[in-house]
Each structure stands twice: as structure tokens, then as C-alpha cells.
């Protein structure tokens, strides 16, 4: 069996066996990036998951990814299988490992079995949405297309027993990490557990921009590598997968009402509805490359973040480009939007509340340097240091 050394740990920790667990590896997202950075820290640790698509997700070509019988199902059926995943993970026996780091995407991987003297650290991106905080949203719009009535009925019938299973599974990890202050409160509310906040890694480096005001002597080595930017910013931007809960509709309606230029980047199931809502000041770009995204963020006056997100990586990317954020005052945005310094808030998810915030924003002046410096706190290196320190501290506690 593979032995994965615990980095920067003195003997007797250095030869402990470590495993990584996650719900699935079938697409690119923020939770998958958490798994990737932990894999970089412990490259010899096998990754246990329910389904893996190496073509869709090439990040783990050098990893020992281990799946079970759920791998036989098409990954397109992933959202049909929470009960099967619960059975799979609750029967996944990892007794041979001393340390297990599970990255819970908001699904079932936290329910694994392990030795009573082992350490199971669960990095929780969210309590399972479809059982808890977004249950009503899933009932209204399950996202199964023509099968929505069947999915709605199934969720209503299963939510009772699955909530009980999910709560019980959440008691199994030795300790829990939350990806934001908001999620720490959700973990306490739904699972009755305390957690430590460690923010997820954000690839801030590719978005970094230097204002002409920046000094070459800046203390941040990442910033010193960037070219100065002097062109004026204009217009607003929103970006991401266009689904109802992200509330792109609010941004579009508010920009239309104020006749403010807004660029909507991305695509998704809500796209057609959003196009119908848009006035002449709103433009859509469906197929956007990474370079296009970087340029859009670096040139925008502000990024509108109207949804309630568990953390929200895209607004932090915008901030890394020096772009302040206009955010709904809830969720993960509370951890990085500082009113008047890195952006501003609106208090209600209504068009008028966002209109008021945009009118206020138009009167404010933001320091690009302040915005960028807040964003770079969330870079992958800081994430790895925080995770490593947490693992080391928890192992030290076990030795006492």
C-alpha cells in the first residue's frame, strides 16, 4: 500500500498513511480545486470518490484515483444518485488509513468509515443543499427538465430519512472545516457542530492587475510580476453559470433600469430567460475563454454578485483584477467584501435594493491596491499553509 508522508511533520508523524475522499470528480469547479490543492500537498495519497471522468477533469492524471461500482453509471446521472452515493460512502471502509481528508461538496462523502483512533478531517463546502438550506428551491425547480415532477416527488418522499442519514453522517468526522463564515454557521445550524474556517483556494495570480499608482517596491511578490495597468475602467460585469439561484436577473434588471453598461459572461439553463429581461445596455457573451474573462474583469468598473453563495470564487477573482464587488449582504461575500473598501453591499434581493447600491457605488472611489491585496489573501499557497497547520495541530492533539 502507498505511504503518503505528512509534509513538514516530525517523527513519528512522517510515515502515517493518508487518504483523500471527495464526492465525485466529474467536472471543473471550486470544490474540485480544493481537492487538487490537497492532492498537491499529499501526492501519494489515493483519492477515493464515487465517479471520475479523466477526460472532463484532467487535473488528476498523476493521481491514484479509486472508484467503486458507481463508476459503471454514466456521470450524467450523478444528480439522480444521492441515495446510492450515501450507501456507497457509508460502506467505504478506510480502516487502513491514519489520516483521512474528505472534501465534501455538499453531498455524501463525509459518511465514510474509519478507525476510532484515526483522524478524519472533513472540509465542508456546504451542508447538503437539497436537504437543508435550498430544499424549497429544489422543490420549486429540481433542475431535471421533463422529469421535474418525478424528481420533486422523490425529494419530498426521501427528504425525511435522508436528512436523518445526512445529520448522522456529519457526526462521523473527527473535526470539520468550513469554507466560509457563512458555512460555519450552517454547519452549526444543521449539524450541531463547531468548525474552523479555512477559505478555499482562488487562482488570483492570473487575474492580478497593477494600477499605475502601484509602487514597484510593493511588499507582495505576486504583484511585482504584473504589468502596470493605466486604462480607465468602465461598465459592470457578471459571470458564471446562469442558474436561477445566482440571481443574474437582478443584475440585468438593475442595469437596464439605470441604463448602465453590463456584460454578462457565461451560459446556463437560465440564459434564454435572462436575454428576454435585458435592455439595450446589457450585452451577453456565452463562449468566454480564460483570457476573455481576465480582460473583462480587469477593464470593468464593478462586479455584481447578486446571489447567496457558500463562498463565491468568481467575485474574489474579480477583486484580484482590481475590480470592487457589489454584493448581496449574505453568504460567503461577507468574508471578502469590505463596505467602502473592496466593494459595497445591498441588503435585499430586490431590483430596487440593487439599484440603490449601484447608485451609491457610482459615487464611490476605490483603491485598486486595497481591492487586490484583499483578494490575494485567498491564494492557493495560503490555503495549503492553513490546511497543513490544521492537520499538524489536530495530529498533535491526538498525541496528548
Secondary structure as UniProt FT lines:
FT   TURN            7..8
FT   TURN            11..12
FT   TURN            14..15
FT   STRAND          18..22
FT   HELIX           30..41
FT   TURN            42..44
FT   STRAND          47..48
FT   TURN            54..56
FT   HELIX           58..60
FT   TURN            61..62
FT   STRAND          65..66
FT   HELIX           69..72
FT   HELIX           75..80
FT   HELIX           82..90
FT   TURN            95..96
FT   STRAND          99..104
FT   HELIX           109..111
FT   TURN            116..117
FT   STRAND          119..124
FT   TURN            129..134
FT   HELIX           135..140
FT   HELIX           145..147
FT   HELIX           148..170
FT   TURN            171..172
FT   STRAND          175..178
FT   HELIX           181..191
FT   STRAND          196..197
FT   HELIX           205..207
FT   STRAND          210..211
FT   TURN            212..213
FT   TURN            216..217
FT   HELIX           221..224
FT   STRAND          228..229
FT   STRAND          236..239
FT   HELIX           244..246
FT   HELIX           248..258
FT   STRAND          262..265
FT   TURN            269..270
FT   HELIX           271..277
FT   TURN            280..281
FT   STRAND          282..285
FT   HELIX           290..299
FT   STRAND          302..305
FT   HELIX           313..320
FT   TURN            321..322
FT   STRAND          324..328
FT   HELIX           331..335
FT   TURN            340..342
FT   STRAND          343..346
FT   HELIX           351..361
FT   TURN            362..363
FT   HELIX           368..375
FT   HELIX           376..378
FT   HELIX           380..399
//
